[in-house]
């Protein structure tokens, strides 16, 4: 009976050391940078952050230009 208990405890120790987490690596999407916005853009605030809106999409201003923001 003692051997079954020790085997059971050892099995629990080995099972608890394994992780169920997996690592997923994704490739970044290609980002289109727009250098200057059109004249009809609007500045909107979403959750306290400034976004530029035109053509039905929200854009975020970066050093390189404007990129589509996923809100």
C-alpha beads as a LAMMPS data file, in Angstrom:
LAMMPS data file: protein, C-alpha beads

71 atoms
70 bonds

1 atom types
1 bond types

-500.0 500.0 xlo xhi
-500.0 500.0 ylo yhi
-500.0 500.0 zlo zhi

Masses

1 110.0

Atoms # bond

1 1 1 0.000 0.000 0.000
2 1 1 2.872 2.365 0.800
3 1 1 4.384 1.825 -2.637
4 1 1 1.136 2.815 -4.346
5 1 1 0.955 5.984 -2.264
6 1 1 4.537 6.937 -3.074
7 1 1 4.048 6.197 -6.772
8 1 1 0.882 8.286 -6.713
9 1 1 2.700 11.192 -5.024
10 1 1 5.590 10.992 -7.484
11 1 1 3.136 10.994 -10.409
12 1 1 1.401 14.092 -9.022
13 1 1 4.770 15.841 -8.662
14 1 1 5.698 15.100 -12.280
15 1 1 2.313 16.196 -13.565
16 1 1 2.451 19.459 -11.657
17 1 1 5.845 20.330 -13.138
18 1 1 4.505 20.273 -16.704
19 1 1 2.957 23.411 -18.052
20 1 1 -0.085 23.522 -20.295
21 1 1 0.915 26.883 -21.766
22 1 1 2.003 27.009 -25.378
23 1 1 3.901 29.695 -27.187
24 1 1 2.292 31.182 -30.264
25 1 1 4.407 33.245 -32.623
26 1 1 2.602 35.362 -35.187
27 1 1 4.048 37.392 -38.002
28 1 1 3.250 41.103 -37.896
29 1 1 0.805 42.365 -40.467
30 1 1 1.961 44.801 -43.089
31 1 1 1.188 48.332 -41.986
32 1 1 0.335 51.047 -44.461
33 1 1 1.606 54.458 -43.381
34 1 1 -0.196 57.514 -44.696
35 1 1 2.034 60.581 -44.697
36 1 1 -0.639 63.287 -44.718
37 1 1 -4.339 63.003 -43.843
38 1 1 -7.020 64.282 -46.227
39 1 1 -8.601 67.691 -45.643
40 1 1 -11.869 66.224 -44.364
41 1 1 -10.400 64.337 -41.349
42 1 1 -11.847 64.783 -37.870
43 1 1 -10.097 64.528 -34.513
44 1 1 -11.944 62.276 -32.064
45 1 1 -11.147 61.166 -28.530
46 1 1 -11.651 57.555 -27.517
47 1 1 -10.860 56.637 -23.902
48 1 1 -8.858 59.851 -23.549
49 1 1 -6.649 59.145 -26.571
50 1 1 -6.584 61.208 -29.760
51 1 1 -7.448 59.520 -33.035
52 1 1 -7.958 60.901 -36.520
53 1 1 -11.082 59.751 -38.341
54 1 1 -11.678 59.655 -42.073
55 1 1 -12.926 57.149 -44.631
56 1 1 -14.760 55.229 -41.889
57 1 1 -11.526 54.288 -40.072
58 1 1 -9.650 55.573 -37.026
59 1 1 -6.000 56.448 -37.459
60 1 1 -3.254 56.996 -34.904
61 1 1 -0.535 59.564 -35.507
62 1 1 3.032 58.236 -35.353
63 1 1 6.447 59.642 -36.186
64 1 1 6.285 58.157 -39.671
65 1 1 2.720 59.199 -40.438
66 1 1 -0.789 57.891 -39.750
67 1 1 -1.603 54.204 -39.295
68 1 1 -4.947 52.425 -38.925
69 1 1 -5.830 51.950 -35.254
70 1 1 -7.819 48.952 -34.057
71 1 1 -10.196 50.291 -31.454

Bonds

1 1 1 2
2 1 2 3
3 1 3 4
4 1 4 5
5 1 5 6
6 1 6 7
7 1 7 8
8 1 8 9
9 1 9 10
10 1 10 11
11 1 11 12
12 1 12 13
13 1 13 14
14 1 14 15
15 1 15 16
16 1 16 17
17 1 17 18
18 1 18 19
19 1 19 20
20 1 20 21
21 1 21 22
22 1 22 23
23 1 23 24
24 1 24 25
25 1 25 26
26 1 26 27
27 1 27 28
28 1 28 29
29 1 29 30
30 1 30 31
31 1 31 32
32 1 32 33
33 1 33 34
34 1 34 35
35 1 35 36
36 1 36 37
37 1 37 38
38 1 38 39
39 1 39 40
40 1 40 41
41 1 41 42
42 1 42 43
43 1 43 44
44 1 44 45
45 1 45 46
46 1 46 47
47 1 47 48
48 1 48 49
49 1 49 50
50 1 50 51
51 1 51 52
52 1 52 53
53 1 53 54
54 1 54 55
55 1 55 56
56 1 56 57
57 1 57 58
58 1 58 59
59 1 59 60
60 1 60 61
61 1 61 62
62 1 62 63
63 1 63 64
64 1 64 65
65 1 65 66
66 1 66 67
67 1 67 68
68 1 68 69
69 1 69 70
70 1 70 71
